[in-house]
Amino acid sequence: MQITTMLSYSGGFRQSAAQVAEWEQAGLDMVWVAEAYGFDGPSLMGYLAALTERVRIGSAILPIYTRTPTLIAMTAAGLDALSEGRFELGLGASGPQVIEGFHGVPYTAPLGRTREIVEVCRAVWRREAPLVHEGRHYTIPLPADEGTGLGKALKIIGHPVRSDIPVWIASLGEKNVAMTAEIADGWLPMVFVPEKAKDVWGSSLDAGAARRDPSRAPLQIAAGGLLAIGDGADVTAVRELARGMLALYIGGMGAKGRNFYNDVARRSGYEAAAETIQDLYLAGKKDEAAAAVPDELLARTTLCGPAGYVAERIAAYAEAGVTHLQVAPVPVGDQRSVDLIARVKELAG
C-alpha cells in the first residue's frame, strides 16, 4: 500500500513543501495538492517538483470548469516534465458554490465534461496527430461558424515525458463513480468508510469496471484520514480534530438536496445524523453540527490509536480496495511527523 498525504499550507506553503521533502526520505510515496479557491495548484506543484526527487505529485483537484481541456493537458504535461515523470492528474467537478460563485462559470454536465476532458488530455499526450475532438461539450478546433473560421488543428509543441499520464477522478455520485471506474487510473472518494464502501459504491464500481479498457491497470483508490499513533488518551483525542471537517463537508458543502458529501454519509448508514448535521450547519450552529457527528463515523474515517489498532484500520482500508493510504500525521508529545510517516509506512507493509 502506498502512503500519501494532502499538502497543508495553512501555516505557509514553503514550510509545508520543505516538510514534504523530509517526509519523502521517510517513505512518503505521493503528495496531493489542492486548489479549491486558494492559490492555483500548478504553481505550488511546480515548486514541489523542484524541491523533491522521488515523491509523486498529484493535483487533488484541478476543477474541470476552470481551464480548457487542452490547457489541462498542457499543464499536466508541463508538470510531468518538471518532475521527470512524477505527476498524476487529479480532476474533479468541485461544486456549484465554488464554480459559479467564485469562477462565474455555469456548473453543467459534470460527467460528460469530465469524460471528454480525459479523452482530450490523452489525445494531446499521445501526440499522434493534430488535435481534433468533436464532442457534445467541446469541439476542437472551434467550428468556423462559432468564431473567426481561422482555427487550425494543432499538436502540442513539446514532446510529453509520458504519453499516458495517470488520471485520477474525484467522484461521489453513483454515475460519476461508475464513469471513474471505467475511464480513470485512480479514484479520489471522500467520507470513505471502509466497512461501508461496498454497500455505497460497489455496484457503481462493478458497472464501470465491466466497461473498462482491459489494457488499463486496475483502478487505484486513495482514502484515509488523520493519523496519530500511540497508547495515550492524547492520541485517540486527535480524531476529534476531524469532527469539524466532517461537519463542514456533510453539513455545509452544498445546499439542501445538493450536497454530495451528505448523500454519501446517508448512504453509509448515517442518514439521521447527516440530516441533523446539515440542518444545524446551515442554521449557523457549526459547533452543534460538529457535536452531532457520530463517534463511530469519526473513528472509521481516521487512523488514531495504538499501533495495533492503526494496523487494523489499515487492513480495513486494504480490504475495501484502497491502494493509496491518505494520511494527515498529527504528532503528540515528543513525536515528529516524519517518524509517523515512517511508522505508518512500516505498518502498511
C-alpha positions, 0 to 999 in steps of 0.5 A: 500500500502506498502512503500519501498525504494532502499538502497543508499550507495553512501555516505557509506553503514553503514550510509545508513543501520543505516538510514534504521533502523530509517526509519523502526520505521517510517513505512518503510515496505521493503528495496531493495538492489542492486548489479549491479557491486558494492559490492555483495548484500548478504553481505550488506543484511546480515548486514541489517538483523542484524541491523533491526527487522521488515523491509523486505529485498529484493535483487533488483537484484541478476543477474541470470548469476552470481551464480548457481541456487542452490547457489541462493537458498542457499543464499536466504535461508541463508538470510531468516534465518538471518532475521527470515523470512524477505527476498524476492528474487529479480532476474533479467537478468541485461544486456549484458554490465554488464554480459559479460563485467564485469562477462565474462559470455555469456548473453543467454536465459534470460527467460528460465534461469530465469524460471528454476532458480525459479523452482530450488530455490523452489525445494531446499526450499521445501526440499522434496527430493534430488535435481534433475532438468533436464532442457534445461539450467541446469541439476542437478546433472551434467550428468556423461558424462559432468564431473567426473560421481561422482555427487550425488543428494543432499538436502540442509543441513539446514532446510529453515525458509520458504519453499516458499520464495517470488520471485520477477522478474525484467522484461521489455520485453513483454515475460519476463513480461508475464513469471513474471506474471505467475511464480513470487510473485512480479514484479520489472518494471522500467520507470513505468508510471502509466497512461501508464502501461496498454497500455505497459504491460497489455496484457503481464500481462493478458497472464501470469496471465491466466497461473498462479498457482491459489494457488499463491497470486496475483502478487505484483508490486513495482514502484515509484520514488523520493519523496519530499513533500511540497508547495515550488518551492524547492520541485517540483525542486527535480524531476529534480534530476531524469532527469539524471537517466532517461537519463542514463537508456533510453539513455545509458543502452544498445546499439542501438536496445538493450536497454530495458529501451528505448523500454519501454519509446517508448512504453509509448508514448515517442518514439521521445524523447527516440530516441533523448535521446539515440542518444545524450547519446551515442554521449557523450552529457549526459547533452543534453540527460538529457535536452531532457527528457520530463517534463511530463515523469519526473513528472509521474515517481516521487512523488514531490509536495504538499501533495495533489498532492503526494496523487494523484500520489499515487492513480495513482500508486494504480490504475495501480496495484502497491502494493509496493510504491518505494520511494527515500525521498529527504528532503528540508529545515528543513525536515528529511527523516524519517518524509517523510517516515512517511508522505508518509506512512500516505498518502498511507493509 
